[in-house]
Amino acid sequence: MTKSKLLLFSMLFIAVVSCKKSDTKVDTEVKTEQSKDANGFSYETVTNDPTGLRLYTLDNGLKVYLSKNTDEPKIQTYIAVRAGSNYDPKNSTGLAHYLEHMVFKGTHKIGTLDWEKEKGFIQKISDLYEKHRAEKDPKKKVEIYKEIDKISLEASNYSVANEYDNMISSLGATGTNAHTSFEETIYKNKIPANELDKWLDVESERFGTLVLRLFHTELEAVFEEFNRGQDNDGWKEYFAMLDGLFPTHPYGQQSTIGTAEHLKNPSMIDINNYFDKYYVPNNMAVVLVGDLDFDETIQKVNNTFGKFEKKELTHPTLPTEQPITAPVVKEVFGPTSERVSISYRSKGVKTEEEKLVTLCDMIMANGNAGLLDLNLNQKQAVQYAGCSPYFMNDYGFHSFNGSPKSGQSLEEVRDLILEQVEKLKKGEFEEWMIEAVVNDLKLSQTRRYENNTALATAYYNAFINRENWEDKVKFLDDLKKISKEELVAFANKFYGDNYVVVYKRKGEDKNIVKVANPGITPVNLNRDKTSEYVKAFSARKSAPLQPKFIDYKTAIKQAKTANDIEVSYVLNEKNDLFDLNIIFDMGKDNNKKLSLAVGYLEYLGTDKYSAEDIKKEFYKLGVDYYVSAQDDKTYVGLRGLKENLPKGLELLEHLWDNAKADQEAFDKYVQKIYKRRQDGKVQKGNILWSGLMNYGKYGENSRLRDIMQIDEIKAINPEDLVNLVKDLKNYKQRIFYYGKDVDAAVAALNANHKVYGEFKDYPEAKQYEETKTGGNVFFTNYDMVQTEMLFLAKGKPFDPKNLAASRLFNTYFGSGLSSIVFQEIRESKSLAYSAFAAYSNANKRDKSNYVMAYVGTQANKLEQAVDAMMDLMNNMPEAEKQFNAAKEATLKKIAAQRITKSNIFWSYERLKKLGIENDNREEMYNTIKNMTIDDLKAFFDNNIKGESYNVMVIGNKKDLDVKSLQKLGKIKEMDVDYLFNYVDKKEVKQ
């Protein structure tokens, strides 16, 4: 399944009763049934629903989705509100999203030291914002804002920042976050199962009252988020596409982040009105998936959220779009590589069009045998092409996207994609494809919905979209009923000249909005103080949850093939899927050509099958294969339906043994590598986190720079690459199998994985030495609004004794919403949307640990951000209360963690690289239990304080504050081609 399909599966739940192919079709009855639990609560279930959902509706209208999974003692929680940016007032766009931020700020009980005094200041701030909004004179607006800043500082004397985050963190929660979209606002936590009572109490309190506390500092954080969007070409393309598809509907006319003008002129009154109107129980859902008891849980939800009062609620009627009768053309500009998208507007969820578009999408692209996969990607006619649908309440769309290969225009890519759409309309796909893609969807769902988070996501999507769960369970069966003739008839009606095409071109974006630095006075955090609510909350004790540790020696079992290859295995007790890996303990460090060779295999056929036919045969079986070369490992893998393992392995071994070199495919492959490099070097994330970071660690001698140049690759005989792949079989190897019936798997290996003679030893691996850090600022110029900085210091060699302290330090100091860095940089000083620091342990025992910190901020806040971060990295604030909360959170996270399924093997593989043979979490747990803040301070002083940093910076040179960076070291501007060692800049022609 390709990445382009992830969006689809975040929207759709696809039921799996059986993934096995059968010649006999049996219709399984699916219907909704009403039942009552032991407490008398009514709930709905759906027959033959493999997820076991119980859907309750409380008396106040609140929907409660419950599903039980005891794989780990955790519960994925979502609180869903059926309202998003679609309902933002026209003069307050971005309101729903900003409200989402403010819900984290506490209530009249959480986050306040004296509510009676604080609320007076908040009212004054609200009045001033109304005055600020109405004022037209820019100078007077500045003066009003200064008054807002002054009173906000006074108000902060009575507030405690991040009390909600601290409470949730103390439960051992992970994934604490929220998001806002067109029709939804979703609040997220994954909690230990024994903390459900306390979670329900704090969340019901949080959603009972809205207090717009620390309003102007959080507004600056939203501005930084707005700036990040301006630096994201992908978002700009997306907004242009929506604007074309929906010229009157809020989908296209009101972005979730809002306009800069509206963000500059917020109304606290509007935000309170929105909360009062839409954050009501009959417009909300609580979703809980995990280790829970149905009867007890619904009683607890009713005791808390059931107290909310139902209100009359009407959703606004939104505009209806007129048909698109001719192509709508849009252009956006930015520094990243060029792309094109073609999008068709569809009807929304719960329509027949949703089913038909979903099926068309999979016929077009499924990662293996779709029309785009075979005719464009497999033949390397473009750099990449794919498609994905998206369905909302009022409308949906089907988007195709393509990237040009070297020397190819966007118009040429557009035409090639449209040619494939024409093939769909002509029915130029094979009869078996519909059944195959439905089975593919089943396989993907089976893998994804073993995960509680993915299943809970499906539930809240059903709530937001007002979908009956019965219809979701029947969705795939409905797809199977669609004939090829029906699908082709629909395609001819749906896909015409009624599309929006967006050309993402390289160039300057002239629509960038520059935001002034308002000069906010840092507010008081009062981290040493506590509200009465939190005191009572902290005094409550939950039933203890005991950690469970693994004995890897017994959890991972051993077998051998007939030719004496070691097979490590873990049994899959959940379903009939398998994952088989043939592992070679050598990689790119041992042979630079290895990654080229395994990548080339993707485009080759054999004496029996063409490259396209190979893909089709695997797709028919419901089996995927993959060959991957990493730095020190190479994997040849197979996964899919257990019953098709023998046939899948036979096909894989046939390709492995009989692949035939193809000069034309190789020439196109070289061109693809060249274009991938050109595209990669204009991605700011790649420049910072790959190019600059590697240079900061290794200098000139890094894996990143130690590459074959394009001319060198072009000179390779492709036959040599094929032989290199075939020769892999002759090297030492081991196998990991996750699935049922290991004897059958070993039998399949004996029958198909033929090796002869003694195995060869691995070639010696090349070593890359880490350089000393300190006194350097490596800067790369990039057309962007923000400036991003990464501080990196080489620490001491890896020592397992530091693992416990570093984990606790990261929780307390550097990561998460309640960490010291986040509070100081974002909450108090409003200098960034994202800021973190970490003590990063090596992934191999002979490597060094690193101290790192990151901040992304407006260029005009750079000096303040640098000073704030460097002060923290040298002077760790000692907050006893916050330390105890971090300690408790860390212990609870370890206690709730379960290493299961195939992760048992892969976690052991990671530990062995560190020289650890046991489950070291037990030692870490016991060490953290006995740690004090003095121990953490000693760790900080010995490992972090006074470190010498290389500082990696990416930003717009014309906005760069040179003086603030010179304080950190000597500035060296780094050319992108030099960072990646791309010395050959010549065009590569076919």
Salt bridges, closest charged atoms under 4 A:
GLU29 OE2 - LYS31 NZ 3.82
ASP71 OD2 - LYS574 NZ 3.64
ASP71 OD2 - LYS901 NZ 3.26
GLU72 OE1 - LYS74 NZ 3.92
GLU72 OE2 - LYS190 NZ 2.97
GLU116 OE1 - LYS119 NZ 3.25
GLU118 OE2 - ARG213 NE 2.60
GLU143 OE2 - LYS146 NZ 3.63
ASP149 OD1 - HIS216 NE2 2.98
GLU184 OE2 - HIS179 NE2 2.69
GLU195 OE2 - LYS892 NZ 2.67
ASP197 OD1 - LYS300 NZ 2.98
ASP201 OD2 - ARG540 NH1 2.20
GLU203 OE1 - ARG206 NE 2.84
GLU218 OE2 - HIS101 ND1 2.71
GLU218 OE1 - LYS105 NZ 2.74
GLU218 OE2 - ARG826 NH2 2.58
GLU220 OE1 - LYS861 NZ 2.80
GLU224 OE2 - LYS861 NZ 3.17
GLU225 OE1 - HIS97 NE2 3.11
GLU225 OE1 - HIS101 NE2 3.22
ASP233 OD1 - LYS236 NZ 3.05
ASP233 OD2 - LYS504 NZ 3.68
GLU237 OE2 - ARG339 NH2 2.36
ASP243 OD2 - LYS330 NZ 2.60
ASP270 OD2 - ARG133 NH1 3.06
ASP295 OD1 - ARG54 NH1 3.15
GLU331 OE2 - ARG505 NE 2.60
GLU352 OE2 - LYS355 NZ 3.21
ASP361 OD2 - LYS5 NZ 2.60
ASP361 OD1 - HIS398 NE2 2.84
ASP394 OD2 - HIS249 NE2 2.76
GLU411 OE2 - ARG505 NH2 2.88
ASP415 OD1 - ARG414 NE 2.98
GLU422 OE2 - LYS425 NZ 3.03
GLU428 OE1 - LYS423 NZ 3.40
GLU430 OE2 - LYS616 NZ 2.98
GLU467 OE2 - LYS472 NZ 3.08
GLU470 OE2 - LYS474 NZ 3.31
ASP478 OD2 - LYS355 NZ 3.13
ASP478 OD1 - LYS481 NZ 3.98
GLU508 OE1 - LYS510 NZ 3.71
ASP509 OD2 - LYS236 NZ 2.99
GLU532 OE2 - LYS535 NZ 3.23
ASP564 OD1 - LYS560 NZ 3.48
ASP576 OD2 - LYS20 NZ 3.88
ASP576 OD1 - LYS740 NZ 3.20
ASP585 OD1 - LYS633 NZ 3.36
ASP585 OD2 - ARG734 NE 2.90
ASP589 OD2 - ARG703 NH2 2.81
GLU602 OE2 - LYS615 NZ 2.41
GLU617 OE2 - LYS620 NZ 3.35
ASP624 OD2 - ARG639 NE 3.93
ASP631 OD1 - LYS588 NZ 3.89
ASP631 OD2 - ARG703 NE 3.63
ASP632 OD2 - LYS633 NZ 3.94
ASP632 OD2 - LYS844 NZ 3.32
ASP632 OD2 - LYS913 NZ 3.58
GLU653 OE1 - LYS729 NZ 2.45
GLU653 OE2 - HIS753 ND1 2.68
ASP657 OD1 - LYS729 NZ 2.74
GLU664 OE2 - LYS668 NZ 3.58
ASP679 OD1 - LYS675 NZ 2.84
ASP706 OD1 - LYS592 NZ 2.89
ASP706 OD2 - LYS766 NZ 2.91
ASP711 OD2 - LYS986 NZ 3.30
ASP727 OD2 - LYS760 NZ 2.81
ASP761 OD1 - LYS732 NZ 2.78
GLU788 OE2 - LYS684 NZ 2.71
GLU824 OE2 - ARG527 NH2 2.85
GLU824 OE1 - LYS829 NZ 2.92
GLU827 OE1 - LYS105 NZ 2.69
GLU827 OE2 - ARG826 NE 3.92
GLU863 OE2 - LYS967 NZ 3.76
ASP867 OD1 - LYS967 NZ 2.85
GLU888 OE2 - LYS892 NZ 2.95
GLU909 OE1 - ARG734 NH2 2.76
GLU909 OE2 - LYS912 NZ 3.11
GLU917 OE1 - LYS553 NZ 3.49
ASP919 OD2 - ARG921 NH2 2.70
ASP941 OD2 - LYS937 NZ 2.97
ASP959 OD2 - LYS514 NZ 3.46
GLU973 OE1 - LYS957 NZ 2.90
ASP977 OD1 - LYS681 NZ 2.73
ASP977 OD2 - LYS985 NZ 3.35
GLU987 OE1 - LYS989 NZ 3.97
